[in-house]
């Protein structure tokens, strides 16, 4: 593609899909507090996305056994249940709300599913 065409497409996308600058003005990740402020549908989408990312980690070099353990622990949960697990963890651990959700999610899932993969 020509550079002018690419620039035009990017400008159109910026107009059609505006960024939510108010929510992400200075933080690269959503905090626990911001997660709890999402609508139920937003929490479900976020929880599903972050779990999908964790399950894809072996493609980036993470141990397959850890992803398999996580999948076995959470495989029967739907997106509402996943969001509920994270929301409950944050309600029970109010001190965690100031931290970014990737770290909070790992701690919540470690508490739920265990820290070590089965032998």
Secondary structure by P-SEA (a helix, b strand, c coil): ccaaaaaaaaaaaaaacccccccccccccccaaaaaaccaaaaaaaaaaaaaaaaacccccccaaaaaaaaaacccccaaaaaaaaaaaaaaccccccccaaaaaaaaaaaaccccccc
